Amino acid sequence: MNKRTALVTGGARGIGRGIAQSFLEAGHNVMIADLAAGDGWRYRLGSDAELASTASELAAFGDVRATRLDVTDAESCAAAVRAATDAFGGLDVLVNNAGVVDSGPIGDYSAERWDRLFAVNVKGVFLMAQAAVASLRAAEDAAIVNIASIAGKRGAARMAAYCGSKFAVVGITQSLALELAPDGIRVNALCPGMVGTAMWHDHLMANLGPDEFAERMRELIPLGRPQTVEDMGQAAVYLASARNVSGVALNVAGGYEMH
Ligand code: NAD
């Protein structure tokens, strides 16, 4: 059987990097794609150096390439899909993982902040799916995995923009699952719980050190630990491989969210 090819957005670090490694270990070719801008958000995003070092470190697990991508830009999305198909001869799995977090009280939260967050977390999923759909239709066993969140299942104070964006990702997932089912393309969402990435350490719980974060998660999460990028990789590979599963939004949250 030919190797499947997966394109993972936001793959320079964090959950995207973990997902990319799991797809390589499961025998896929992988293109990681990232804004790689470093600055430009409320906390530091993945950098060019991280994109390059992730690609070179993941090469130990299989054939991996890297490209720059801005998911808010349709041309850039088309170019990333082309980079994957040119490198590997096709595209079988799209993982829409690129995302940003922001929080704050509604009174202080500007419309500009709202638009920028929605451009990445929501429009980015739409633009990438649109850019990839022709290649996915041509594949034998195609899947889209959208990284939503448990914040797409339940609202949280000071998180209207982020939760709203992740509820939108679940809605887009269900709609595309129905629309693309006749083409044999499965579309699912993965809802991570709490993974100790930059989102937590540099923004949501920037006041806590790594040990305090882990302790807080041990108290909160029924299975007694924060989630890991490996947990997300395992679930993403499952969702991209299960032949009769489409339209689900799977919590990987140690029992913290069950809805
Ligand atoms: P992260 O900040 O470590 O990684 C996100 C990556 O996306 C970064 O490398 C960043 O450079 C990239 N990115 C940002 N804007 C982009 C753009 N316009 N185009 C392309 N790439 C862009 O964060 P993470 O925790 O690994 O988050 C990955 C995904 O998981 C996000 O969608 C996030 O909302 C979701 N998520 C995370 C958690 C968690 O606990 N960390 C929980 C639920 C959901």
Boltz pocket constraint, residues with backbone or C-beta under 6 A from the ligand:
constraints:
  - pocket:
      binder: B
      contacts: [[A, 9], [A, 10], [A, 11], [A, 12], [A, 13], [A, 14], [A, 15], [A, 16], [A, 33], [A, 34], [A, 35], [A, 36], [A, 37], [A, 38], [A, 44], [A, 45], [A, 46], [A, 47], [A, 69], [A, 70], [A, 71], [A, 72], [A, 96], [A, 97], [A, 98], [A, 99], [A, 100], [A, 101], [A, 120], [A, 147], [A, 148], [A, 149], [A, 150], [A, 151], [A, 191], [A, 192], [A, 193], [A, 194], [A, 195], [A, 196], [A, 197], [A, 198], [A, 199], [A, 200]]
      max_distance: 6.0
